[in-house]
């Protein structure tokens, strides 16, 4: 079922359509080294093979999982020999991010002298996994998960090649397409499973299909891009006050095998970063759900975490404390070793009293309104403002307090 020409590849029209990036390269015959970045089963290997055919390059394929320095040297020597014979090589490296930094650097000389045209495939973000030198010499092509229409087209081709239709009713066919999860290779594997299981004249409905092929594990790697993409989606849904979307991404992560305690920690972070003092109870709820999960375990404890997801998403939002903390930290790092004003320093010795330590300090509890209005910043720094509470949630009350104290401070100083 592997396509024999680029026109047969489905789902990557942004690369292979009339105005696609690869199409333009092929028209100008200026194919350079490339990095194919995208999920599994989206056509990276197939397109690399077809590019070699289109440009009359010898095709060589290795996997970074099974290859080392000795294997690379053999491939480079073979490519040099071909070049001496007048033919260049397209070297396809699957899972290129698995090579370490030194191994990645070994590609640079043979790329620069034209011995090879490198096409590396990776499911990981190249910005984080590949050397800057290698990236600077390559064009990154992003591959998309196949749409349901593209998967349906692949299944139709499979039916044509087999000379028989899939024994599925309309609903079951759509379920199988969704099970493929954007992976063309997986969709064909699922189709094989269906044909293998069907008896003569049998047609499966959706329920029977799921019994036969079971359920394909979601594409979710807890240590890679899938992990970071989904936690970002969860965090931003909470910040955006969308409890339904937040619950969806939360469940996607649980369903993919994410550690619930990791999610509990992230919820605590959301409570203090995006809600803060607009609802001081948010962090209490987040900590309580963590404790509840530790007490109950899975799956009962996951409901406590889900409840917190809803609570945080529906709480008033403020990053006032977060912004204030960052601003104060920048000031602390840039202001050197400024001493506190002497009037707020303790004076446990006679010498310190003679030096003015503690002189003029006003005990706030003895002042009217329990507020002296004294300045507590270093004298050379002067008064600063870092915390600016928005008019949301509990911070409305905090703003009123701060404005009142500022008024008293101006009156008394």
C-alpha positions, 0 to 999 in steps of 0.5 A, a space after each residue: 500500500 506504500 504510494 509509488 509517486 508523490 501524487 498518491 501521498 495523502 494528508 500532506 497537501 501543505 508540502 506536496 500540493 501545487 503550492 507546497 514547499 516540497 513541490 516548489 523545491 522539486 520544480 526548481 531542482 534545489 532539494 537540500 537537506 531536510 528534517 521531517 517532523 511529525 507524528 508516526 504514520 504520516 508519510 515521512 519515510 514514504 516521501 523520503 523514498 519518493 523524493 530520492 526517485 524524483 531527484 535520481 538520488 540513491 536512497 539509503 536508509 538507517 535508523 538512529 535506534 540501531 546505528 552507531 558511529 561505525 555504521 555511519 562511517 560505512 554509509 558515508 564511505 558508500 556515499 562517497 564512492 557513489 559520488 565518485 561514480 557520478 551519483 549522489 545519495 539521499 540518506 534517510 535517518 529515521 528517529 534522528 533525534 536518538 543520535 547524540 550530539 557528537 553523532 549529529 555533528 558527524 553529518 555536517 562535513 558530508 552535508 557541506 561537501 555534497 556527499 549526502 542530502 540528509 533527510 532526517 525524520 523525528 517525532 520530537 521537536 527539532 528545536 530541542 532535540 537536534 544540534 543548532 548546527 544541523 538545524 541551520 543546514 536543514 529545512 524543517 518540514 512539519 507533517 500533520 496527523 492525517 485527517 479523517 478524510 485522508 484516512 478514509 481515502 487510504 482505506 478505500 485504496 486498501 479495499 481497491 487493492 484487496 478487491 473487497 470492502 471492509 466488513 463494517 457498517 457506516 458507524 463502525 467505519 467512522 469508529 475505525 477511522 477515529 481509532 487510527 488517531 491520524 496514523 495512516 499505518 495504523 489505519 491499515 493495520 486495523 483494516 487487516 485485523 478486521 478482514 482477518 476476523 470477519 467470516 463470510 458475509 459478516 458485517 461488524 457494527 461499532 460495538 463488535 469492531 471495538 471488541 475485535 480490534 480492542 482499542 488503540 493506545 492514544 499517541 501520548 509519550 509521557 516524556 516527550 512532545 505529547 506530554 508537553 502539548 497536552 499539559 500546555 492545553 490543560 493549563 491554558 484551558 484553566 487560565 481561559 476559564 473553560 472548564 469543559 476544555 480543561 476537563 477534556 485535556 485532563 482526561 486525555 492525559 489520564 487516559 494516556 497513562 499520565 501520573 495523577 500526582 504530576 497532574 496534582 502538582 500542575 494544578 497547584 501551580 495553576 492555582 498560584 500562578 493564574 488565580 492567586 489572591 483573586 481566590 486564595 482558596 484555590 490553592 487550598 482546594 488544589 492541595 486538598 485534591 492532592 491529599 485526597 488522591 494520595 488517600 484514595 488512589 486511582 480511580 476514586 482519587 482522580 475525581 478529586 483532581 477533576 473537581 479541582 480542575 473545574 474549581 480552578 477553571 471557574 475561579 476568578 483569574 489573576 496573575 498579580 502575585 506572580 507578576 509582583 514576585 517576578 518584578 521583585 526578584 528582578 529588583 533584588 538581583 539588580 540592586 546589589 547588597 543594599 542594607 535595610 533602613 536603620 530604623 527597622 533593624 534590631 539593636 541588641 548591642 550598645 554599639 548598634 544603638 549608638 549607630 542608630 539601629 532601631 532609632 525612630 521605629 514605630 510599632 504599627 500596633 500602637 499607631 492609628 488604624 494599626 498602620 505607621 506608614 513607615 518606609 521599609 525599602 533600602 534608602 538608596 532604592 526608594 519606595 517601589 510598587 510590584 503588586 498591582 491587584 486587578 479588580 477581580 475576586 478577592 483582590 478587589 478588597 486587597 486593592 481597597 486596602 492598599 489604596 487606603 494605606 497609600 493614602 495614610 502613608 502620604 498623609 503621615 510622611 
